[in-house]
Amino acid sequence: MILSVSHSPTVKKLEAYGFGGRSLNLMRSFFDNRLNKVKMCDATSDRTKTVRGCPQRSSFGPLLWNIYQNDMSAHVKNVNSSIYADDHQMYVKGRDHETVGRRMKTQGQQALLWYSNNFLLANPEKFQSLNINPRKLDKDRSDKTLNINELDIANTELIKLLGVHIDENLNFTENISK
């Protein structure tokens, strides 16, 4: 996911959280006329005006990012979710693979719509699907691919989540390599 926040939606979200008058003006001034440059090895770009983005390397940036993404769960319903920084996970449950697949597809479409409406880009290369069926109540369909908005998400036996590997039996190991 790209950390990119349009200032107008950010200000609107702050207003929804109760910011008003002077506070909103202060926040607008925090975003307006910001200049950024990029340094890579010995090369440094010219400063350019930032039209979008959550200021990074500031103590205020993470708080703004949390406020910006916090309403995702209000728009993607009927799913359990976990949000840590810019990592989002969705969990659905059901009695059989077909029900789970339908629910995940519907909620995945809602999540992608929320991303689009909030000027964010999802990273399909990081999409993963893990089927947890400990009691084997439904026929194993681990070869089935989940398709959400023309994106194929293959089922895997092991996922990596925040540096921890989790398998279909809920065993986990920490990623030792850096």
MDTraj code that builds the backbone (N, CA, C; nanometers):
import mdtraj as md
import numpy as np

residues = "MET ILE LEU SER VAL SER HIS SER PRO THR VAL LYS LYS LEU GLU ALA TYR GLY PHE GLY GLY ARG SER LEU ASN LEU MET ARG SER PHE PHE ASP ASN ARG LEU ASN LYS VAL LYS MET CYS ASP ALA THR SER ASP ARG THR LYS THR VAL ARG GLY CYS PRO GLN ARG SER SER PHE GLY PRO LEU LEU TRP ASN ILE TYR GLN ASN ASP MET SER ALA HIS VAL LYS ASN VAL ASN SER SER ILE TYR ALA ASP ASP HIS GLN MET TYR VAL LYS GLY ARG ASP HIS GLU THR VAL GLY ARG ARG MET LYS THR GLN GLY GLN GLN ALA LEU LEU TRP TYR SER ASN ASN PHE LEU LEU ALA ASN PRO GLU LYS PHE GLN SER LEU ASN ILE ASN PRO ARG LYS LEU ASP LYS ASP ARG SER ASP LYS THR LEU ASN ILE ASN GLU LEU ASP ILE ALA ASN THR GLU LEU ILE LYS LEU LEU GLY VAL HIS ILE ASP GLU ASN LEU ASN PHE THR GLU ASN ILE SER LYS".split()
xyz = np.array([
    [0.0841, -0.1165, 0.0000],
    [0.0000, 0.0000, 0.0000],
    [0.0884, 0.1223, 0.0000],
    [0.0467, 0.2207, -0.0733],
    [0.1195, 0.3461, -0.0795],
    [0.0617, 0.4403, 0.0238],
    [0.1489, 0.5008, 0.1004],
    [0.1055, 0.5959, 0.2015],
    [0.0791, 0.7276, 0.1312],
    [-0.0422, 0.7452, 0.0857],
    [-0.0781, 0.8638, 0.0096],
    [-0.2139, 0.9124, 0.0566],
    [-0.2183, 1.0312, 0.1071],
    [-0.3422, 1.0835, 0.1628],
    [-0.3734, 1.2167, 0.0975],
    [-0.4888, 1.2279, 0.0391],
    [-0.5322, 1.3553, -0.0163],
    [-0.5713, 1.4457, 0.1001],
    [-0.5259, 1.5693, 0.0980],
    [-0.5476, 1.6569, 0.2128],
    [-0.6940, 1.6877, 0.2368],
    [-0.7699, 1.7067, 0.1324],
    [-0.9109, 1.7386, 0.1510],
    [-0.9847, 1.6275, 0.2265],
    [-0.9705, 1.4994, 0.1878],
    [-1.0361, 1.3941, 0.2673],
    [-0.9838, 1.3863, 0.4099],
    [-0.8554, 1.4128, 0.4284],
    [-0.7997, 1.4087, 0.5639],
    [-0.8653, 1.5151, 0.6508],
    [-0.8771, 1.6349, 0.5976],
    [-0.9405, 1.7433, 0.6727],
    [-1.0868, 1.7093, 0.6996],
    [-1.1555, 1.6499, 0.6014],
    [-1.2955, 1.6109, 0.6222],
    [-1.3072, 1.5052, 0.7314],
    [-1.2145, 1.4120, 0.7353],
    [-1.2187, 1.3091, 0.8388],
    [-1.1895, 1.3686, 0.9759],
    [-1.0967, 1.4627, 0.9813],
    [-1.0690, 1.5294, 1.1085],
    [-1.1923, 1.6055, 1.1568],
    [-1.2625, 1.6673, 1.0633],
    [-1.3856, 1.7380, 1.0975],
    [-1.4901, 1.6407, 1.1527],
    [-1.4979, 1.5212, 1.0930],
    [-1.5922, 1.4196, 1.1408],
    [-1.5566, 1.3728, 1.2818],
    [-1.4283, 1.3804, 1.3176],
    [-1.3848, 1.3430, 1.4519],
    [-1.4023, 1.4552, 1.5529],
    [-1.4530, 1.5698, 1.5072],
    [-1.4814, 1.6763, 1.6008],
    [-1.3871, 1.7952, 1.5945],
    [-1.2884, 1.7900, 1.5058],
    [-1.2026, 1.9075, 1.4896],
    [-1.2878, 2.0187, 1.4294],
    [-1.2643, 2.1395, 1.4679],
    [-1.3393, 2.2515, 1.4127],
    [-1.2578, 2.3790, 1.4174],
    [-1.3075, 2.4822, 1.3525],
    [-1.2501, 2.6159, 1.3553],
    [-1.0999, 2.6234, 1.3497],
    [-1.0424, 2.6698, 1.4598],
    [-0.8977, 2.6901, 1.4671],
    [-0.8191, 2.5607, 1.4477],
    [-0.8704, 2.4521, 1.5038],
    [-0.8000, 2.3241, 1.4918],
    [-0.7900, 2.2808, 1.3456],
    [-0.9015, 2.2932, 1.2719],
    [-0.8984, 2.2570, 1.1304],
    [-0.8072, 2.3503, 1.0521],
    [-0.8094, 2.4778, 1.0843],
    [-0.7200, 2.5716, 1.0165],
    [-0.5737, 2.5369, 1.0440],
    [-0.5446, 2.4974, 1.1663],
    [-0.4092, 2.4556, 1.2000],
    [-0.3695, 2.3332, 1.1175],
    [-0.4621, 2.2373, 1.1055],
    [-0.4325, 2.1175, 1.0267],
    [-0.4150, 2.1513, 0.8786],
    [-0.4993, 2.2407, 0.8267],
    [-0.4837, 2.2830, 0.6868],
    [-0.3458, 2.3456, 0.6661],
    [-0.3024, 2.4269, 0.7607],
    [-0.1710, 2.4911, 0.7470],
    [-0.0587, 2.3874, 0.7555],
    [-0.0835, 2.2781, 0.8280],
    [0.0155, 2.1706, 0.8366],
    [0.0358, 2.1072, 0.6989],
    [-0.0709, 2.0982, 0.6199],
    [-0.0634, 2.0366, 0.4876],
    [-0.0277, 2.1352, 0.3764],
    [-0.0761, 2.2568, 0.3856],
    [-0.0591, 2.3534, 0.2761],
    [0.0862, 2.3936, 0.2575],
    [0.1220, 2.4073, 0.1307],
    [0.2538, 2.4573, 0.0905],
    [0.3702, 2.3780, 0.1489],
    [0.3502, 2.2477, 0.1669],
    [0.4595, 2.1620, 0.2128],
    [0.5503, 2.1318, 0.0953],
    [0.6776, 2.1359, 0.1186],
    [0.7756, 2.1031, 0.0167],
    [0.8502, 1.9779, 0.0587],
    [0.8778, 1.8932, -0.0370],
    [0.9526, 1.7708, -0.0102],
    [1.0630, 1.7550, -0.1118],
    [1.1647, 1.6826, -0.0722],
    [1.2718, 1.6468, -0.1634],
    [1.3074, 1.5013, -0.1373],
    [1.3726, 1.4412, -0.2337],
    [1.4126, 1.3019, -0.2219],
    [1.5637, 1.2956, -0.2320],
    [1.6250, 1.2195, -0.1435],
    [1.7693, 1.2004, -0.1476],
    [1.7974, 1.0527, -0.1631],
    [1.8789, 1.0221, -0.2631],
    [1.9160, 0.8831, -0.2878],
    [2.0662, 0.8798, -0.3148],
    [2.1397, 0.8183, -0.2260],
    [2.2870, 0.8191, -0.2298],
    [2.3335, 0.9644, -0.2264],
    [2.4051, 1.0069, -0.3300],
    [2.4561, 1.1448, -0.3322],
    [2.3675, 1.2397, -0.4099],
    [2.2606, 1.1890, -0.4701],
    [2.1725, 1.2730, -0.5524],
    [2.0536, 1.3210, -0.4694],
    [2.0213, 1.4486, -0.4833],
    [1.9073, 1.5079, -0.4141],
    [1.8213, 1.5811, -0.5155],
    [1.6913, 1.5561, -0.5100],
    [1.5999, 1.6224, -0.6022],
    [1.5754, 1.7656, -0.5582],
    [1.5162, 1.8440, -0.6459],
    [1.4700, 1.9776, -0.6089],
    [1.3495, 1.9624, -0.5176],
    [1.3235, 2.0650, -0.4393],
    [1.2035, 2.0635, -0.3560],
    [1.0817, 2.0874, -0.4450],
    [0.9774, 2.0069, -0.4226],
    [0.8518, 2.0241, -0.4963],
    [0.7374, 2.0280, -0.3983],
    [0.6326, 2.0967, -0.4395],
    [0.5151, 2.1099, -0.3542],
    [0.4453, 1.9747, -0.3421],
    [0.4065, 1.9379, -0.2216],
    [0.3351, 1.8136, -0.1956],
    [0.1860, 1.8406, -0.2078],
    [0.1206, 1.7681, -0.3001],
    [-0.0236, 1.7859, -0.3146],
    [-0.0999, 1.6755, -0.2440],
    [-0.0331, 1.5647, -0.2159],
    [-0.0923, 1.4541, -0.1424],
    [0.0152, 1.3899, -0.0588],
    [-0.0278, 1.3267, 0.0471],
    [0.0671, 1.2498, 0.1258],
    [0.0553, 1.2794, 0.2731],
    [0.0880, 1.1800, 0.3510],
    [0.0915, 1.1949, 0.4956],
    [0.2375, 1.2193, 0.5315],
    [0.2693, 1.3329, 0.5899],
    [0.4098, 1.3636, 0.6180],
    [0.4753, 1.2515, 0.6972],
    [0.5811, 1.1981, 0.6403],
    [0.6533, 1.0918, 0.7079],
    [0.7708, 1.1513, 0.7832],
    [0.8250, 1.0725, 0.8736],
    [0.9358, 1.1133, 0.9579],
    [0.8960, 1.2274, 1.0505],
    [0.7687, 1.2337, 1.0805],
    [0.7228, 1.3297, 1.1804],
    [0.6461, 1.2504, 1.2848],
    [0.6436, 1.2994, 1.4054],
    [0.5710, 1.2271, 1.5105],
    [0.4206, 1.2341, 1.4879],
    [0.3761, 1.3295, 1.4094],
    [0.2337, 1.3483, 1.3841],
    [0.1823, 1.2615, 1.2691],
    [0.2715, 1.2189, 1.1798],
    [0.2337, 1.1398, 1.0623],
    [0.1581, 1.0120, 1.0951],
    [0.2084, 0.9276, 1.1866],
    [0.1368, 0.8040, 1.2191],
    [-0.0037, 0.8274, 1.2753],
    [-0.0203, 0.9305, 1.3567],
    [-0.1533, 0.9616, 1.4098],
    [-0.2478, 1.0015, 1.2967],
    [-0.2007, 1.0850, 1.2072],
    [-0.2838, 1.1246, 1.0925],
    [-0.3195, 1.0045, 1.0066],
    [-0.2236, 0.9157, 0.9864],
    [-0.2498, 0.7959, 0.9057],
    [-0.3576, 0.7101, 0.9730],
    [-0.3494, 0.6921, 1.1034],
    [-0.4505, 0.6133, 1.1745],
    [-0.5884, 0.6771, 1.1629],
    [-0.5958, 0.8085, 1.1767],
    [-0.7237, 0.8773, 1.1620],
    [-0.7767, 0.8581, 1.0201],
    [-0.6875, 0.8665, 0.9223],
    [-0.7277, 0.8557, 0.7827],
    [-0.7863, 0.7183, 0.7500],
    [-0.7237, 0.6123, 0.7993],
    [-0.7674, 0.4774, 0.7627],
    [-0.8669, 0.4164, 0.8609],
    [-0.8924, 0.4822, 0.9719],
    [-0.9735, 0.4245, 1.0783],
    [-1.1170, 0.3942, 1.0377],
    [-1.1699, 0.4637, 0.9373],
    [-1.3090, 0.4401, 0.8989],
    [-1.3258, 0.3228, 0.8032],
    [-1.2167, 0.2555, 0.7687],
    [-1.2275, 0.1409, 0.6779],
    [-1.3247, 0.0362, 0.7321],
    [-1.3183, 0.0089, 0.8610],
    [-1.4039, -0.0948, 0.9193],
    [-1.5519, -0.0562, 0.9152],
    [-1.5822, 0.0725, 0.9049],
    [-1.7219, 0.1158, 0.8934],
    [-1.7751, 0.0928, 0.7518],
    [-1.6865, 0.0808, 0.6558],
    [-1.7272, 0.0620, 0.5165],
    [-1.7146, -0.0829, 0.4703],
    [-1.6293, -0.1591, 0.5361],
    [-1.6131, -0.3018, 0.5046],
    [-1.6717, -0.3771, 0.6226],
    [-1.7984, -0.4178, 0.6058],
    [-1.8727, -0.4771, 0.7181],
    [-1.8789, -0.6284, 0.7058],
    [-1.9293, -0.6915, 0.8071],
    [-1.9483, -0.8369, 0.8102],
    [-1.8179, -0.9125, 0.7898],
    [-1.7121, -0.8553, 0.8427],
    [-1.5810, -0.9186, 0.8338],
    [-1.5027, -0.8762, 0.9578],
    [-1.4210, -0.9648, 1.0079],
    [-1.3280, -0.9257, 1.1133],
    [-1.2046, -0.8715, 1.0441],
    [-1.1513, -0.7634, 1.0961],
    [-1.0331, -0.7066, 1.0321],
    [-0.9288, -0.6720, 1.1363],
    [-0.8083, -0.6633, 1.0888],
    [-0.6951, -0.6249, 1.1704],
    [-0.6168, -0.5218, 1.0899],
    [-0.5886, -0.4097, 1.1524],
    [-0.5165, -0.3029, 1.0838],
    [-0.3949, -0.2669, 1.1674],
    [-0.2789, -0.2772, 1.1077],
    [-0.1560, -0.2344, 1.1727],
    [-0.0767, -0.1536, 1.0712],
    [-0.0602, -0.0259, 1.0993],
    [0.0048, 0.0666, 1.0049],
    [-0.0664, 0.0544, 0.8709],
    [0.0049, 0.0150, 0.7659],
    [-0.0615, 0.0018, 0.6364],
    [-0.0848, -0.1439, 0.5976],
    [-0.0810, -0.2339, 0.6951],
    [-0.1140, -0.3747, 0.6719],
    [-0.2569, -0.3994, 0.7166],
    [-0.3389, -0.4468, 0.6253],
    [-0.4795, -0.4749, 0.6545],
    [-0.5065, -0.6222, 0.6294],
    [-0.5721, -0.6879, 0.7252],
    [-0.6118, -0.8267, 0.7087],
    [-0.7619, -0.8370, 0.7312],
    [-0.8235, -0.9248, 0.6534],
    [-0.9669, -0.9514, 0.6708],
    [-0.9838, -1.1001, 0.6977],
    [-1.0769, -1.1297, 0.7871],
    [-1.1048, -1.2674, 0.8247],
    [-1.2549, -1.2904, 0.8135],
    [-1.2916, -1.3972, 0.7472],
    [-1.4330, -1.4348, 0.7428],
    [-1.4435, -1.5802, 0.7851],
    [-1.5620, -1.6165, 0.8314],
    [-1.5825, -1.7553, 0.8712],
    [-1.7149, -1.8035, 0.8154],
    [-1.7277, -1.9337, 0.8051],
    [-1.8501, -1.9936, 0.7553],
    [-1.8440, -2.1438, 0.7689],
    [-1.9548, -2.2077, 0.7437],
    [-1.9634, -2.3534, 0.7599],
    [-1.8987, -2.4304, 0.6458],
    [-1.8819, -2.3660, 0.5301],
    [-1.8221, -2.4361, 0.4169],
    [-1.7414, -2.3384, 0.3319],
    [-1.6600, -2.3950, 0.2441],
    [-1.5708, -2.3134, 0.1610],
    [-1.6474, -2.2173, 0.0709],
    [-1.7603, -2.2599, 0.0190],
    [-1.8381, -2.1742, -0.0713],
    [-1.8866, -2.0486, 0.0004],
    [-1.9371, -2.0650, 0.1224],
    [-1.9851, -1.9506, 0.2013],
    [-1.8703, -1.8553, 0.2314],
    [-1.7585, -1.9102, 0.2754],
    [-1.6417, -1.8279, 0.3068],
    [-1.5938, -1.7547, 0.1810],
    [-1.5873, -1.8238, 0.0700],
    [-1.5434, -1.7627, -0.0556],
    [-1.6337, -1.6478, -0.0981],
    [-1.7646, -1.6682, -0.0873],
    [-1.8605, -1.5621, -0.1220],
    [-1.8438, -1.4406, -0.0314],
    [-1.8326, -1.4665, 0.0980],
    [-1.8163, -1.3563, 0.1936],
    [-1.6858, -1.2806, 0.1692],
    [-1.5783, -1.3544, 0.1465],
    [-1.4492, -1.2898, 0.1241],
    [-1.4510, -1.2082, -0.0053],
    [-1.5169, -1.2601, -0.1065],
    [-1.5246, -1.1865, -0.2331],
    [-1.6030, -1.0563, -0.2142],
    [-1.7182, -1.0642, -0.1481],
    [-1.8009, -0.9451, -0.1251],
    [-1.7258, -0.8419, -0.0421],
    [-1.6648, -0.8851, 0.0671],
    [-1.5947, -0.7916, 0.1548],
    [-1.4653, -0.7414, 0.0910],
    [-1.4006, -0.8265, 0.0122],
    [-1.2812, -0.7834, -0.0608],
    [-1.3147, -0.6739, -0.1612],
    [-1.4287, -0.6873, -0.2281],
    [-1.4724, -0.5828, -0.3204],
    [-1.4988, -0.4525, -0.2461],
    [-1.5597, -0.4619, -0.1272],
    [-1.5843, -0.3418, -0.0461],
    [-1.4524, -0.2765, -0.0032],
    [-1.3550, -0.3580, 0.0340],
    [-1.2244, -0.3044, 0.0748],
    [-1.1559, -0.2341, -0.0421],
    [-1.1578, -0.2949, -0.1582],
    [-1.0952, -0.2323, -0.2751],
    [-1.1669, -0.1036, -0.3143],
    [-1.2989, -0.1003, -0.2977],
    [-1.3742, 0.0226, -0.3246],
    [-1.3341, 0.1310, -0.2241],
    [-1.3202, 0.0944, -0.0964],
    [-1.2782, 0.1908, 0.0047],
    [-1.1393, 0.2455, -0.0307],
    [-1.0472, 0.1572, -0.0711],
    [-0.9134, 0.2026, -0.1121],
    [-0.9257, 0.3056, -0.2234],
    [-1.0016, 0.2728, -0.3256],
    [-1.0162, 0.3625, -0.4402],
    [-1.0775, 0.4964, -0.3989],
    [-1.1832, 0.4919, -0.3198],
    [-1.2497, 0.6140, -0.2752],
    [-1.1615, 0.7006, -0.1860],
    [-1.0598, 0.6396, -0.1254],
    [-0.9698, 0.7125, -0.0366],
    [-0.8328, 0.7366, -0.1001],
    [-0.8272, 0.7247, -0.2328],
    [-0.7063, 0.7562, -0.3089],
    [-0.5863, 0.6709, -0.2695],
    [-0.6113, 0.5466, -0.2340],
    [-0.5053, 0.4543, -0.1963],
    [-0.4918, 0.3456, -0.3018],
    [-0.3734, 0.2892, -0.3117],
    [-0.3491, 0.1796, -0.4038],
    [-0.3257, 0.0523, -0.3239],
    [-0.4013, -0.0506, -0.3558],
    [-0.3790, -0.1806, -0.2934],
    [-0.2590, -0.2452, -0.3624],
    [-0.1945, -0.3360, -0.2955],
    [-0.0809, -0.4070, -0.3526],
    [-0.1174, -0.5543, -0.3691],
    [-0.1743, -0.5914, -0.4854],
    [-0.2197, -0.7300, -0.5061],
    [-0.1097, -0.8340, -0.4904],
    [0.0157, -0.7944, -0.5067],
    [0.1249, -0.8900, -0.4890],
    [0.1336, -0.9397, -0.3455],
    [0.0772, -0.8650, -0.2527],
    [0.0793, -0.9051, -0.1120],
    [-0.0487, -0.9750, -0.0689],
    [-0.1475, -0.9853, -0.1567],
    [-0.2731, -1.0517, -0.1202],
    [-0.2463, -1.1997, -0.0951],
    [-0.3036, -1.2521, 0.0134],
    [-0.2869, -1.3920, 0.0489],
    [-0.4198, -1.4479, 0.0983],
    [-0.4369, -1.5768, 0.0810],
    [-0.5553, -1.6437, 0.1322],
    [-0.5111, -1.7697, 0.2048],
    [-0.5581, -1.7850, 0.3272],
    [-0.5249, -1.9029, 0.4068],
    [-0.6550, -1.9654, 0.4549],
    [-0.6734, -2.0908, 0.4265],
    [-0.7929, -2.1637, 0.4675],
    [-0.7618, -2.2389, 0.5966],
    [-0.8357, -2.2078, 0.7012],
    [-0.8179, -2.2767, 0.8293],
    [-0.9413, -2.3627, 0.8510],
    [-0.9227, -2.4924, 0.8468],
    [-1.0321, -2.5888, 0.8567],
    [-0.9873, -2.7013, 0.9500],
    [-0.9687, -2.6698, 1.0793],
    [-0.9056, -2.7665, 1.1697],
    [-0.9834, -2.8961, 1.1895],
    [-1.1150, -2.8891, 1.1842],
    [-1.1942, -3.0104, 1.2069],
    [-1.2296, -3.0803, 1.0771],
    [-1.1806, -3.0257, 0.9663],
    [-1.2029, -3.0842, 0.8324],
    [-1.3512, -3.1108, 0.8084],
    [-1.4357, -3.0128, 0.8450],
    [-1.5799, -3.0279, 0.8294],
    [-1.6248, -3.0164, 0.6842],
    [-1.5458, -2.9512, 0.6039],
    [-1.5791, -2.9323, 0.4629],
    [-1.4646, -2.9908, 0.3812],
    [-1.4981, -3.0427, 0.2658],
    [-1.3975, -3.1006, 0.1783],
    [-1.2887, -2.9968, 0.1505],
    [-1.1646, -3.0392, 0.1605],
    [-1.0524, -2.9478, 0.1390],
    [-1.0507, -2.9001, -0.0058],
    [-1.0471, -2.7696, -0.0197],
    [-1.0397, -2.7096, -0.1530],
    [-0.9256, -2.6101, -0.1559],
    [-0.8101, -2.6504, -0.1046],
    [-0.6965, -2.5601, -0.0936],
    [-0.6423, -2.5181, -0.2294],
    [-0.6812, -2.5895, -0.3359],
    [-0.6343, -2.5524, -0.4688],
    [-0.7216, -2.4447, -0.5331],
    [-0.8323, -2.4122, -0.4697],
    [-0.9257, -2.3137, -0.5245],
    [-0.8683, -2.1733, -0.5130],
    [-0.8835, -2.0963, -0.6200],
    [-0.8347, -1.9583, -0.6231],
    [-0.9502, -1.8641, -0.5994],
    [-0.9295, -1.7675, -0.5122],
    [-1.0282, -1.6645, -0.4842],
    [-1.0094, -1.5527, -0.5859],
    [-1.1181, -1.5060, -0.6461],
    [-1.1095, -1.3985, -0.7442],
    [-1.1908, -1.2800, -0.6936],
    [-1.1224, -1.1676, -0.6759],
    [-1.1876, -1.0445, -0.6315],
    [-1.1533, -0.9358, -0.7318],
    [-1.2547, -0.8839, -0.7992],
    [-1.2353, -0.7774, -0.8985],
    [-1.1268, -0.8130, -1.0005],
    [-1.1354, -0.9323, -1.0540],
    [-1.0417, -0.9812, -1.1561],
    [-0.9004, -1.0039, -1.1021],
    [-0.8828, -1.0051, -0.9720],
    [-0.7537, -1.0354, -0.9115],
    [-0.7606, -1.1768, -0.8556],
    [-0.6733, -1.2649, -0.9038],
    [-0.6684, -1.4013, -0.8526],
    [-0.5812, -1.4066, -0.7287],
    [-0.6372, -1.4616, -0.6218],
    [-0.5652, -1.4756, -0.4953],
    [-0.5607, -1.6251, -0.4636],
    [-0.4458, -1.6851, -0.4851],
    [-0.4311, -1.8286, -0.4636],
    [-0.4280, -1.8599, -0.3153],
    [-0.4858, -1.9724, -0.2792],
    [-0.4810, -2.0181, -0.1411],
    [-0.3411, -2.0706, -0.1126],
    [-0.2918, -2.0461, 0.0054],
    [-0.1588, -2.0901, 0.0435],
    [-0.1672, -2.1674, 0.1747],
    [-0.0652, -2.2448, 0.2031],
    [-0.0619, -2.3199, 0.3289],
    [0.0100, -2.2434, 0.4389],
    [0.0717, -2.1315, 0.4026],
    [0.1497, -2.0530, 0.4980],
    [0.1435, -1.9069, 0.4560],
    [0.1106, -1.8196, 0.5514],
    [0.1123, -1.6764, 0.5218],
    [0.2139, -1.6075, 0.6118],
    [0.2589, -1.4937, 0.5653],
    [0.3482, -1.4101, 0.6450],
    [0.2690, -1.2885, 0.6879],
    [0.2615, -1.2670, 0.8167],
    [0.1848, -1.1566, 0.8724],
    [0.2718, -1.0833, 0.9736],
    [0.3147, -0.9623, 0.9379],
    [0.3988, -0.8795, 1.0247],
    [0.5217, -0.9551, 1.0739],
    [0.5863, -1.0279, 0.9837],
    [0.7095, -1.0987, 1.0165],
    [0.6900, -1.2341, 1.0817],
    [0.5658, -1.2773, 1.0959],
    [0.5367, -1.4076, 1.1566],
    [0.4737, -1.4960, 1.0503],
    [0.5222, -1.6196, 1.0399],
    [0.4638, -1.7155, 0.9465],
    [0.3585, -1.7979, 1.0195],
    [0.2393, -1.8065, 0.9597],
    [0.1276, -1.8802, 1.0192],
    [0.0807, -1.9833, 0.9179],
    [0.0634, -2.1086, 0.9648],
    [0.0171, -2.2120, 0.8723],
    [-0.1313, -2.2423, 0.8943],
    [-0.1845, -2.3331, 0.8143],
    [-0.3276, -2.3637, 0.8183],
    [-0.3730, -2.4316, 0.9471],
    [-0.2781, -2.4764, 1.0289],
    [-0.3102, -2.5347, 1.1596],
    [-0.2891, -2.4342, 1.2729],
    [-0.2670, -2.3076, 1.2357],
    [-0.2419, -2.1968, 1.3281],
    [-0.1120, -2.2116, 1.4063],
    [-0.0169, -2.2866, 1.3492],
    [0.1178, -2.2893, 1.4038],
    [0.1889, -2.1655, 1.3504],
    [0.2758, -2.1085, 1.4300],
    [0.3471, -1.9909, 1.3819],
    [0.4954, -1.9972, 1.4167],
    [0.5737, -1.9317, 1.3330],
    [0.7172, -1.9169, 1.3564],
    [0.7542, -1.7745, 1.3214],
    [0.8463, -1.7191, 1.3968],
    [0.8925, -1.5827, 1.3675],
    [0.9917, -1.5897, 1.2533],
    [0.9889, -1.4867, 1.1721],
    [1.0836, -1.4775, 1.0625],
    [1.2170, -1.4316, 1.1194],
    [1.3147, -1.5197, 1.1169],
    [1.4447, -1.4905, 1.1781],
    [1.5318, -1.4090, 1.0827],
    [1.5216, -1.4338, 0.9536],
    [1.6053, -1.3627, 0.8570],
    [1.5569, -1.2195, 0.8410],
    [1.6472, -1.1305, 0.8231],
    [1.6117, -0.9881, 0.8088],
    [1.6436, -0.9410, 0.6711],
])
top = md.Topology()
chain = top.add_chain()
for i, resn in enumerate(residues, 1):
    res = top.add_residue(resn, chain, resSeq=i)
    for name in ("N", "CA", "C"):
        top.add_atom(name, md.element.get_by_symbol(name[0]), res)
traj = md.Trajectory(xyz[None], top)
